[in-house]
Amino acid sequence: MKFIEIIKLIFPYLHSVRKIKTYISFDLTFPENWVFTETLLKELQYTQNEVDDKIIVSFVCEPNEENLTKTIDGIKRIIKYNLDKEAKEKLFNDKVKELKKIFEKSSLDDLMKLKMDVEKELKLETVTEDETEK
């Protein structure tokens, strides 16, 4: 990944980039409702702090291609997971509003005939309580 692509990826969350002895640290600030599961943080070296209504995570690695790639890939995973989660929550809320409008405007008989078709069978995954609290 080119440097400019890395900057574009992390810029909305970027607090600082630091040199710490022989390591590089990407200090990123995320919303307090973001999730950091063990799976997302797997193989990453990091420290995490909460300040006001933000989570600051410092991802630390040695400045070589292998470690930088692993760290940036991990950051990408975290950002993608949480942006997807936010989009799903928004979509869910929008669909609930649509459904409420249908219920308000329709008769009970019409609602009894209401069917919800899902084009693709969805595989439901369960997230453990431990994963959602991180």
C-alpha positions as CSV (number, residue, x, y, z in Angstrom):
1,M,0.0,0.0,0.0
2,K,1.3,3.4,-0.9
3,F,1.9,6.0,1.7
4,I,-0.8,8.3,0.4
5,E,-3.3,5.5,0.5
6,I,-2.4,4.8,4.2
7,I,-2.8,8.5,5.0
8,K,-6.2,8.7,3.2
9,L,-7.3,5.6,5.2
10,I,-6.3,6.9,8.6
11,F,-6.6,10.6,8.2
12,P,-10.2,11.0,9.6
13,Y,-8.9,9.3,12.8
14,L,-5.3,10.5,12.9
15,H,-4.1,12.1,16.1
16,S,-0.4,11.7,15.5
17,V,2.4,9.6,14.1
18,R,5.4,9.2,16.4
19,K,8.8,7.7,16.5
20,I,9.3,5.9,19.8
21,K,12.9,4.7,20.1
22,T,13.0,2.0,17.3
23,Y,9.2,1.9,16.8
24,I,6.6,3.8,14.9
25,S,3.3,4.7,16.6
26,F,0.1,5.5,14.8
27,D,-2.1,7.3,17.4
28,L,-5.7,7.2,16.2
29,T,-8.9,8.6,17.8
30,F,-12.2,6.8,17.4
31,P,-15.7,7.4,18.5
32,E,-16.5,5.9,22.0
33,N,-19.1,3.5,20.5
34,W,-16.6,1.7,18.3
35,V,-15.9,-2.0,19.0
36,F,-12.4,-3.5,19.3
37,T,-12.7,-7.2,19.5
38,E,-9.9,-9.7,20.1
39,T,-10.4,-10.9,16.5
40,L,-10.0,-7.3,15.2
41,L,-6.9,-6.6,17.4
42,K,-5.3,-10.0,16.7
43,E,-1.5,-9.8,16.1
44,L,-1.5,-6.0,16.7
45,Q,0.6,-4.2,19.3
46,Y,-1.5,-1.4,20.8
47,T,-2.4,0.6,23.8
48,Q,-5.9,2.0,24.4
49,N,-7.1,5.0,26.4
50,E,-10.5,6.7,26.8
51,V,-10.5,10.5,26.8
52,D,-13.8,12.4,27.1
53,D,-16.0,10.7,24.5
54,K,-13.3,9.3,22.4
55,I,-11.1,6.2,22.3
56,I,-7.4,6.8,21.5
57,V,-5.6,3.8,20.3
58,S,-1.8,3.8,19.6
59,F,-0.8,1.1,17.2
60,V,2.9,0.4,17.6
61,C,5.2,-1.6,15.3
62,E,8.8,-1.8,14.1
63,P,9.2,0.2,10.9
64,N,9.7,-2.6,8.5
65,E,7.5,-3.7,5.6
66,E,6.1,-6.9,7.2
67,N,5.1,-5.2,10.5
68,L,3.9,-2.0,8.9
69,T,1.7,-4.1,6.5
70,K,0.3,-6.1,9.4
71,T,-0.4,-3.0,11.4
72,I,-2.1,-1.1,8.5
73,D,-4.1,-4.2,7.6
74,G,-5.3,-4.4,11.2
75,I,-6.2,-0.8,11.3
76,K,-8.1,-1.2,8.0
77,R,-10.0,-4.2,9.5
78,I,-11.0,-2.2,12.5
79,I,-12.2,0.8,10.5
80,K,-14.1,-1.3,8.0
81,Y,-15.8,-3.4,10.7
82,N,-16.9,-0.3,12.6
83,L,-18.0,1.7,9.5
84,D,-20.0,-1.4,8.4
85,K,-21.5,-1.7,11.9
86,E,-22.5,2.0,11.8
87,A,-24.1,1.6,8.3
88,K,-26.0,-1.4,9.4
89,E,-27.3,0.4,12.5
90,K,-28.5,3.3,10.3
91,L,-30.1,0.9,7.8
92,F,-31.8,-0.9,10.6
93,N,-33.2,2.3,12.1
94,D,-34.3,3.5,8.7
95,K,-36.1,0.1,8.1
96,V,-37.8,0.3,11.5
97,K,-39.1,3.8,10.7
98,E,-40.4,2.5,7.3
99,L,-42.1,-0.4,9.1
100,K,-43.6,1.9,11.7
101,K,-45.1,4.0,8.9
102,I,-46.6,0.9,7.3
103,F,-48.1,-0.2,10.6
104,E,-49.5,3.3,11.3
105,K,-51.2,3.5,7.9
106,S,-52.4,0.0,7.4
107,S,-55.3,-1.9,8.8
108,L,-54.9,-4.9,11.0
109,D,-56.2,-7.2,8.3
110,D,-53.6,-5.8,5.8
111,L,-50.9,-6.2,8.3
112,M,-51.8,-9.8,9.0
113,K,-51.1,-10.5,5.3
114,L,-47.8,-8.7,5.4
115,K,-44.9,-10.8,4.4
116,M,-41.2,-10.0,4.5
117,D,-39.1,-11.7,1.9
118,V,-35.4,-11.8,2.2
119,E,-33.8,-12.5,-1.2
120,K,-30.7,-14.1,0.2
121,E,-30.7,-16.5,3.2
122,L,-28.6,-14.8,5.8
123,K,-26.3,-16.6,8.1
124,L,-26.6,-15.2,11.6
125,E,-23.4,-14.9,13.6
126,T,-23.4,-14.4,17.3
127,V,-21.0,-12.0,18.9
128,T,-20.0,-12.9,22.4
129,E,-20.5,-10.3,25.2
130,D,-16.7,-10.2,25.6
131,E,-16.2,-9.1,22.0
132,T,-18.7,-6.2,22.2
133,E,-17.3,-4.7,25.4
134,K,-13.8,-4.1,24.1
